[in-house]
Amino acid sequence: MIPGGGQPNMQQLLQQAQKMQQDLAQAQEELARTEVDGQAGGGLVKATVNGSGELRGLVIDPKAVDPEDTETLADLVVAAVQAANENAQQLQQQKLGPLTQGLGGMPGLPF
Protein backbone atom coordinates (compact mmCIF):
# COMPACT_ATOMS: atom_id res chain seq x y z
CA MET A 1 0.00 0.00 0.00
CA ILE A 2 1.20 3.53 -0.77
CA PRO A 3 2.06 5.55 2.36
CA GLY A 4 -0.53 8.25 3.00
CA GLY A 5 -3.11 6.43 0.90
CA GLY A 6 -1.62 7.69 -2.37
CA GLN A 7 -2.41 11.31 -1.54
CA PRO A 8 0.08 13.93 -2.75
CA ASN A 9 2.44 15.31 -0.17
CA MET A 10 0.72 18.55 0.89
CA GLN A 11 3.94 20.07 2.22
CA GLN A 12 5.65 19.44 -1.11
CA LEU A 13 2.69 20.91 -3.04
CA LEU A 14 2.72 23.99 -0.80
CA GLN A 15 6.45 24.47 -1.37
CA GLN A 16 5.99 24.15 -5.13
CA ALA A 17 3.16 26.70 -5.08
CA GLN A 18 5.24 29.14 -3.03
CA LYS A 19 8.18 28.74 -5.43
CA MET A 20 5.91 29.37 -8.43
CA GLN A 21 4.50 32.49 -6.75
CA GLN A 22 8.01 33.76 -6.04
CA ASP A 23 9.07 33.08 -9.64
CA LEU A 24 5.96 34.86 -10.91
CA ALA A 25 6.59 37.90 -8.68
CA GLN A 26 10.20 38.04 -9.85
CA ALA A 27 9.14 37.86 -13.51
CA GLN A 28 6.57 40.64 -12.95
CA GLU A 29 9.23 42.85 -11.37
CA GLU A 30 11.52 42.18 -14.31
CA LEU A 31 8.72 43.11 -16.73
CA ALA A 32 8.15 46.40 -14.91
CA ARG A 33 11.84 47.26 -15.45
CA THR A 34 11.98 46.15 -19.09
CA GLU A 35 11.19 48.76 -21.74
CA VAL A 36 9.61 47.89 -25.10
CA ASP A 37 9.20 50.17 -28.13
CA GLY A 38 6.53 50.57 -30.76
CA GLN A 39 6.45 52.91 -33.73
CA ALA A 40 4.15 54.31 -36.38
CA GLY A 41 4.46 56.35 -39.53
CA GLY A 42 7.71 54.68 -40.53
CA GLY A 43 9.32 55.71 -37.24
CA LEU A 44 7.96 59.27 -37.14
CA VAL A 45 6.37 58.47 -33.76
CA LYS A 46 7.95 56.10 -31.25
CA ALA A 47 6.40 55.02 -27.98
CA THR A 48 8.14 53.24 -25.14
CA VAL A 49 6.24 51.21 -22.56
CA ASN A 50 7.46 48.98 -19.78
CA GLY A 51 6.72 45.26 -19.87
CA SER A 52 3.56 45.91 -17.87
CA GLY A 53 2.24 48.25 -20.58
CA GLU A 54 2.83 51.55 -18.75
CA LEU A 55 3.74 54.38 -21.14
CA ARG A 56 7.28 55.52 -20.30
CA GLY A 57 8.24 57.72 -23.24
CA LEU A 58 7.09 59.23 -26.50
CA VAL A 59 9.27 60.63 -29.29
CA ILE A 60 7.74 62.60 -32.14
CA ASP A 61 9.84 63.47 -35.18
CA PRO A 62 9.34 67.15 -36.11
CA LYS A 63 8.43 65.99 -39.64
CA ALA A 64 5.27 64.44 -38.17
CA VAL A 65 4.08 67.79 -36.79
CA ASP A 66 1.75 69.64 -39.12
CA PRO A 67 -0.28 72.35 -37.36
CA GLU A 68 -2.91 71.99 -40.08
CA ASP A 69 -3.28 68.24 -39.49
CA THR A 70 -3.10 67.37 -35.81
CA GLU A 71 -5.51 64.48 -36.35
CA THR A 72 -2.90 62.47 -38.26
CA LEU A 73 -0.35 63.10 -35.53
CA ALA A 74 -2.84 61.91 -32.90
CA ASP A 75 -3.49 58.77 -34.96
CA LEU A 76 0.26 58.11 -35.21
CA VAL A 77 0.65 58.50 -31.44
CA VAL A 78 -2.20 56.09 -30.78
CA ALA A 79 -0.79 53.58 -33.27
CA ALA A 80 2.70 53.78 -31.78
CA VAL A 81 1.38 53.25 -28.24
CA GLN A 82 -0.75 50.33 -29.41
CA ALA A 83 2.26 48.76 -31.16
CA ALA A 84 4.36 49.17 -28.02
CA ASN A 85 1.61 47.61 -25.89
CA GLU A 86 1.32 44.66 -28.28
CA ASN A 87 5.07 44.14 -27.95
CA ALA A 88 4.72 44.36 -24.16
CA GLN A 89 1.96 41.73 -24.22
CA GLN A 90 4.17 39.40 -26.24
CA LEU A 91 6.93 39.92 -23.70
CA GLN A 92 4.48 39.17 -20.88
CA GLN A 93 3.49 35.92 -22.59
CA GLN A 94 7.13 34.92 -22.95
CA LYS A 95 7.97 35.72 -19.32
CA LEU A 96 4.78 34.80 -17.51
CA GLY A 97 3.18 32.18 -19.74
CA PRO A 98 5.18 29.19 -18.51
CA LEU A 99 4.79 30.33 -14.88
CA THR A 100 1.04 30.95 -14.97
CA GLN A 101 0.35 27.62 -16.67
CA GLY A 102 1.66 25.86 -13.58
CA LEU A 103 -0.63 27.90 -11.32
CA GLY A 104 -3.83 27.38 -13.31
CA GLY A 105 -5.57 24.83 -11.14
CA MET A 106 -4.62 26.06 -7.70
CA PRO A 107 -7.45 27.53 -5.64
CA GLY A 108 -6.99 31.05 -4.36
CA LEU A 109 -4.66 32.11 -7.15
CA PRO A 110 -5.88 34.67 -9.71
CA PHE A 111 -5.14 32.67 -12.87
PyMOL commands that place a pseudoatom at each C-alpha (Angstrom):
pseudoatom trace, name=CA, resn=MET, resi=1, chain=A, elem=C, hetatm=0, pos=[0.000, 0.000, 0.000]
pseudoatom trace, name=CA, resn=ILE, resi=2, chain=A, elem=C, hetatm=0, pos=[1.198, 3.533, -0.767]
pseudoatom trace, name=CA, resn=PRO, resi=3, chain=A, elem=C, hetatm=0, pos=[2.063, 5.554, 2.359]
pseudoatom trace, name=CA, resn=GLY, resi=4, chain=A, elem=C, hetatm=0, pos=[-0.532, 8.250, 2.997]
pseudoatom trace, name=CA, resn=GLY, resi=5, chain=A, elem=C, hetatm=0, pos=[-3.108, 6.432, 0.898]
pseudoatom trace, name=CA, resn=GLY, resi=6, chain=A, elem=C, hetatm=0, pos=[-1.623, 7.688, -2.366]
pseudoatom trace, name=CA, resn=GLN, resi=7, chain=A, elem=C, hetatm=0, pos=[-2.407, 11.305, -1.539]
pseudoatom trace, name=CA, resn=PRO, resi=8, chain=A, elem=C, hetatm=0, pos=[0.078, 13.929, -2.754]
pseudoatom trace, name=CA, resn=ASN, resi=9, chain=A, elem=C, hetatm=0, pos=[2.438, 15.314, -0.169]
pseudoatom trace, name=CA, resn=MET, resi=10, chain=A, elem=C, hetatm=0, pos=[0.721, 18.549, 0.885]
pseudoatom trace, name=CA, resn=GLN, resi=11, chain=A, elem=C, hetatm=0, pos=[3.939, 20.073, 2.222]
pseudoatom trace, name=CA, resn=GLN, resi=12, chain=A, elem=C, hetatm=0, pos=[5.648, 19.440, -1.112]
pseudoatom trace, name=CA, resn=LEU, resi=13, chain=A, elem=C, hetatm=0, pos=[2.688, 20.914, -3.039]
pseudoatom trace, name=CA, resn=LEU, resi=14, chain=A, elem=C, hetatm=0, pos=[2.722, 23.991, -0.804]
pseudoatom trace, name=CA, resn=GLN, resi=15, chain=A, elem=C, hetatm=0, pos=[6.449, 24.466, -1.367]
pseudoatom trace, name=CA, resn=GLN, resi=16, chain=A, elem=C, hetatm=0, pos=[5.991, 24.151, -5.132]
pseudoatom trace, name=CA, resn=ALA, resi=17, chain=A, elem=C, hetatm=0, pos=[3.162, 26.701, -5.075]
pseudoatom trace, name=CA, resn=GLN, resi=18, chain=A, elem=C, hetatm=0, pos=[5.241, 29.138, -3.032]
pseudoatom trace, name=CA, resn=LYS, resi=19, chain=A, elem=C, hetatm=0, pos=[8.180, 28.741, -5.434]
pseudoatom trace, name=CA, resn=MET, resi=20, chain=A, elem=C, hetatm=0, pos=[5.909, 29.372, -8.430]
pseudoatom trace, name=CA, resn=GLN, resi=21, chain=A, elem=C, hetatm=0, pos=[4.497, 32.490, -6.750]
pseudoatom trace, name=CA, resn=GLN, resi=22, chain=A, elem=C, hetatm=0, pos=[8.014, 33.759, -6.045]
pseudoatom trace, name=CA, resn=ASP, resi=23, chain=A, elem=C, hetatm=0, pos=[9.072, 33.079, -9.637]
pseudoatom trace, name=CA, resn=LEU, resi=24, chain=A, elem=C, hetatm=0, pos=[5.963, 34.861, -10.908]
pseudoatom trace, name=CA, resn=ALA, resi=25, chain=A, elem=C, hetatm=0, pos=[6.586, 37.901, -8.684]
pseudoatom trace, name=CA, resn=GLN, resi=26, chain=A, elem=C, hetatm=0, pos=[10.205, 38.038, -9.846]
pseudoatom trace, name=CA, resn=ALA, resi=27, chain=A, elem=C, hetatm=0, pos=[9.136, 37.858, -13.505]
pseudoatom trace, name=CA, resn=GLN, resi=28, chain=A, elem=C, hetatm=0, pos=[6.568, 40.636, -12.946]
pseudoatom trace, name=CA, resn=GLU, resi=29, chain=A, elem=C, hetatm=0, pos=[9.225, 42.850, -11.365]
pseudoatom trace, name=CA, resn=GLU, resi=30, chain=A, elem=C, hetatm=0, pos=[11.524, 42.177, -14.315]
pseudoatom trace, name=CA, resn=LEU, resi=31, chain=A, elem=C, hetatm=0, pos=[8.720, 43.106, -16.726]
pseudoatom trace, name=CA, resn=ALA, resi=32, chain=A, elem=C, hetatm=0, pos=[8.151, 46.395, -14.907]
pseudoatom trace, name=CA, resn=ARG, resi=33, chain=A, elem=C, hetatm=0, pos=[11.840, 47.258, -15.451]
pseudoatom trace, name=CA, resn=THR, resi=34, chain=A, elem=C, hetatm=0, pos=[11.981, 46.150, -19.090]
pseudoatom trace, name=CA, resn=GLU, resi=35, chain=A, elem=C, hetatm=0, pos=[11.186, 48.757, -21.742]
pseudoatom trace, name=CA, resn=VAL, resi=36, chain=A, elem=C, hetatm=0, pos=[9.608, 47.886, -25.097]
pseudoatom trace, name=CA, resn=ASP, resi=37, chain=A, elem=C, hetatm=0, pos=[9.204, 50.167, -28.131]
pseudoatom trace, name=CA, resn=GLY, resi=38, chain=A, elem=C, hetatm=0, pos=[6.532, 50.567, -30.759]
pseudoatom trace, name=CA, resn=GLN, resi=39, chain=A, elem=C, hetatm=0, pos=[6.447, 52.906, -33.725]
pseudoatom trace, name=CA, resn=ALA, resi=40, chain=A, elem=C, hetatm=0, pos=[4.148, 54.310, -36.378]
pseudoatom trace, name=CA, resn=GLY, resi=41, chain=A, elem=C, hetatm=0, pos=[4.462, 56.354, -39.530]
pseudoatom trace, name=CA, resn=GLY, resi=42, chain=A, elem=C, hetatm=0, pos=[7.710, 54.684, -40.529]
pseudoatom trace, name=CA, resn=GLY, resi=43, chain=A, elem=C, hetatm=0, pos=[9.316, 55.709, -37.237]
pseudoatom trace, name=CA, resn=LEU, resi=44, chain=A, elem=C, hetatm=0, pos=[7.964, 59.268, -37.137]
pseudoatom trace, name=CA, resn=VAL, resi=45, chain=A, elem=C, hetatm=0, pos=[6.371, 58.475, -33.761]
pseudoatom trace, name=CA, resn=LYS, resi=46, chain=A, elem=C, hetatm=0, pos=[7.951, 56.104, -31.254]
pseudoatom trace, name=CA, resn=ALA, resi=47, chain=A, elem=C, hetatm=0, pos=[6.398, 55.022, -27.981]
pseudoatom trace, name=CA, resn=THR, resi=48, chain=A, elem=C, hetatm=0, pos=[8.144, 53.244, -25.139]
pseudoatom trace, name=CA, resn=VAL, resi=49, chain=A, elem=C, hetatm=0, pos=[6.243, 51.208, -22.556]
pseudoatom trace, name=CA, resn=ASN, resi=50, chain=A, elem=C, hetatm=0, pos=[7.457, 48.976, -19.780]
pseudoatom trace, name=CA, resn=GLY, resi=51, chain=A, elem=C, hetatm=0, pos=[6.718, 45.261, -19.874]
pseudoatom trace, name=CA, resn=SER, resi=52, chain=A, elem=C, hetatm=0, pos=[3.556, 45.905, -17.871]
pseudoatom trace, name=CA, resn=GLY, resi=53, chain=A, elem=C, hetatm=0, pos=[2.238, 48.246, -20.581]
pseudoatom trace, name=CA, resn=GLU, resi=54, chain=A, elem=C, hetatm=0, pos=[2.828, 51.547, -18.753]
pseudoatom trace, name=CA, resn=LEU, resi=55, chain=A, elem=C, hetatm=0, pos=[3.736, 54.377, -21.136]
pseudoatom trace, name=CA, resn=ARG, resi=56, chain=A, elem=C, hetatm=0, pos=[7.281, 55.518, -20.296]
pseudoatom trace, name=CA, resn=GLY, resi=57, chain=A, elem=C, hetatm=0, pos=[8.243, 57.718, -23.244]
pseudoatom trace, name=CA, resn=LEU, resi=58, chain=A, elem=C, hetatm=0, pos=[7.089, 59.229, -26.497]
pseudoatom trace, name=CA, resn=VAL, resi=59, chain=A, elem=C, hetatm=0, pos=[9.273, 60.629, -29.286]
pseudoatom trace, name=CA, resn=ILE, resi=60, chain=A, elem=C, hetatm=0, pos=[7.742, 62.604, -32.145]
pseudoatom trace, name=CA, resn=ASP, resi=61, chain=A, elem=C, hetatm=0, pos=[9.842, 63.472, -35.178]
pseudoatom trace, name=CA, resn=PRO, resi=62, chain=A, elem=C, hetatm=0, pos=[9.335, 67.146, -36.110]
pseudoatom trace, name=CA, resn=LYS, resi=63, chain=A, elem=C, hetatm=0, pos=[8.426, 65.987, -39.639]
pseudoatom trace, name=CA, resn=ALA, resi=64, chain=A, elem=C, hetatm=0, pos=[5.273, 64.435, -38.170]
pseudoatom trace, name=CA, resn=VAL, resi=65, chain=A, elem=C, hetatm=0, pos=[4.078, 67.785, -36.793]
pseudoatom trace, name=CA, resn=ASP, resi=66, chain=A, elem=C, hetatm=0, pos=[1.747, 69.638, -39.122]
pseudoatom trace, name=CA, resn=PRO, resi=67, chain=A, elem=C, hetatm=0, pos=[-0.276, 72.348, -37.364]
pseudoatom trace, name=CA, resn=GLU, resi=68, chain=A, elem=C, hetatm=0, pos=[-2.908, 71.987, -40.075]
pseudoatom trace, name=CA, resn=ASP, resi=69, chain=A, elem=C, hetatm=0, pos=[-3.276, 68.237, -39.493]
pseudoatom trace, name=CA, resn=THR, resi=70, chain=A, elem=C, hetatm=0, pos=[-3.097, 67.366, -35.809]
pseudoatom trace, name=CA, resn=GLU, resi=71, chain=A, elem=C, hetatm=0, pos=[-5.505, 64.485, -36.354]
pseudoatom trace, name=CA, resn=THR, resi=72, chain=A, elem=C, hetatm=0, pos=[-2.902, 62.473, -38.261]
pseudoatom trace, name=CA, resn=LEU, resi=73, chain=A, elem=C, hetatm=0, pos=[-0.351, 63.103, -35.528]
pseudoatom trace, name=CA, resn=ALA, resi=74, chain=A, elem=C, hetatm=0, pos=[-2.836, 61.915, -32.905]
pseudoatom trace, name=CA, resn=ASP, resi=75, chain=A, elem=C, hetatm=0, pos=[-3.493, 58.774, -34.955]
pseudoatom trace, name=CA, resn=LEU, resi=76, chain=A, elem=C, hetatm=0, pos=[0.258, 58.106, -35.208]
pseudoatom trace, name=CA, resn=VAL, resi=77, chain=A, elem=C, hetatm=0, pos=[0.654, 58.497, -31.442]
pseudoatom trace, name=CA, resn=VAL, resi=78, chain=A, elem=C, hetatm=0, pos=[-2.198, 56.089, -30.775]
pseudoatom trace, name=CA, resn=ALA, resi=79, chain=A, elem=C, hetatm=0, pos=[-0.789, 53.580, -33.275]
pseudoatom trace, name=CA, resn=ALA, resi=80, chain=A, elem=C, hetatm=0, pos=[2.701, 53.777, -31.779]
pseudoatom trace, name=CA, resn=VAL, resi=81, chain=A, elem=C, hetatm=0, pos=[1.382, 53.250, -28.238]
pseudoatom trace, name=CA, resn=GLN, resi=82, chain=A, elem=C, hetatm=0, pos=[-0.751, 50.325, -29.413]
pseudoatom trace, name=CA, resn=ALA, resi=83, chain=A, elem=C, hetatm=0, pos=[2.261, 48.760, -31.156]
pseudoatom trace, name=CA, resn=ALA, resi=84, chain=A, elem=C, hetatm=0, pos=[4.364, 49.166, -28.021]
pseudoatom trace, name=CA, resn=ASN, resi=85, chain=A, elem=C, hetatm=0, pos=[1.614, 47.609, -25.886]
pseudoatom trace, name=CA, resn=GLU, resi=86, chain=A, elem=C, hetatm=0, pos=[1.324, 44.665, -28.282]
pseudoatom trace, name=CA, resn=ASN, resi=87, chain=A, elem=C, hetatm=0, pos=[5.069, 44.137, -27.946]
pseudoatom trace, name=CA, resn=ALA, resi=88, chain=A, elem=C, hetatm=0, pos=[4.722, 44.359, -24.155]
pseudoatom trace, name=CA, resn=GLN, resi=89, chain=A, elem=C, hetatm=0, pos=[1.958, 41.730, -24.219]
pseudoatom trace, name=CA, resn=GLN, resi=90, chain=A, elem=C, hetatm=0, pos=[4.169, 39.397, -26.238]
pseudoatom trace, name=CA, resn=LEU, resi=91, chain=A, elem=C, hetatm=0, pos=[6.933, 39.924, -23.696]
pseudoatom trace, name=CA, resn=GLN, resi=92, chain=A, elem=C, hetatm=0, pos=[4.481, 39.167, -20.876]
pseudoatom trace, name=CA, resn=GLN, resi=93, chain=A, elem=C, hetatm=0, pos=[3.487, 35.919, -22.589]
pseudoatom trace, name=CA, resn=GLN, resi=94, chain=A, elem=C, hetatm=0, pos=[7.131, 34.915, -22.947]
pseudoatom trace, name=CA, resn=LYS, resi=95, chain=A, elem=C, hetatm=0, pos=[7.975, 35.719, -19.321]
pseudoatom trace, name=CA, resn=LEU, resi=96, chain=A, elem=C, hetatm=0, pos=[4.785, 34.803, -17.515]
pseudoatom trace, name=CA, resn=GLY, resi=97, chain=A, elem=C, hetatm=0, pos=[3.177, 32.175, -19.740]
pseudoatom trace, name=CA, resn=PRO, resi=98, chain=A, elem=C, hetatm=0, pos=[5.178, 29.195, -18.507]
pseudoatom trace, name=CA, resn=LEU, resi=99, chain=A, elem=C, hetatm=0, pos=[4.791, 30.333, -14.884]
pseudoatom trace, name=CA, resn=THR, resi=100, chain=A, elem=C, hetatm=0, pos=[1.045, 30.954, -14.966]
pseudoatom trace, name=CA, resn=GLN, resi=101, chain=A, elem=C, hetatm=0, pos=[0.348, 27.622, -16.673]
pseudoatom trace, name=CA, resn=GLY, resi=102, chain=A, elem=C, hetatm=0, pos=[1.656, 25.864, -13.584]
pseudoatom trace, name=CA, resn=LEU, resi=103, chain=A, elem=C, hetatm=0, pos=[-0.625, 27.898, -11.324]
pseudoatom trace, name=CA, resn=GLY, resi=104, chain=A, elem=C, hetatm=0, pos=[-3.833, 27.376, -13.307]
pseudoatom trace, name=CA, resn=GLY, resi=105, chain=A, elem=C, hetatm=0, pos=[-5.566, 24.825, -11.143]
pseudoatom trace, name=CA, resn=MET, resi=106, chain=A, elem=C, hetatm=0, pos=[-4.622, 26.063, -7.700]
pseudoatom trace, name=CA, resn=PRO, resi=107, chain=A, elem=C, hetatm=0, pos=[-7.451, 27.527, -5.635]
pseudoatom trace, name=CA, resn=GLY, resi=108, chain=A, elem=C, hetatm=0, pos=[-6.990, 31.047, -4.358]
pseudoatom trace, name=CA, resn=LEU, resi=109, chain=A, elem=C, hetatm=0, pos=[-4.663, 32.113, -7.152]
pseudoatom trace, name=CA, resn=PRO, resi=110, chain=A, elem=C, hetatm=0, pos=[-5.880, 34.673, -9.706]
pseudoatom trace, name=CA, resn=PHE, resi=111, chain=A, elem=C, hetatm=0, pos=[-5.140, 32.674, -12.869]
for i in range(1, 111): cmd.bond("trace and resi %d" % i, "trace and resi %d" % (i + 1))
show_as sticks, trace
zoom trace
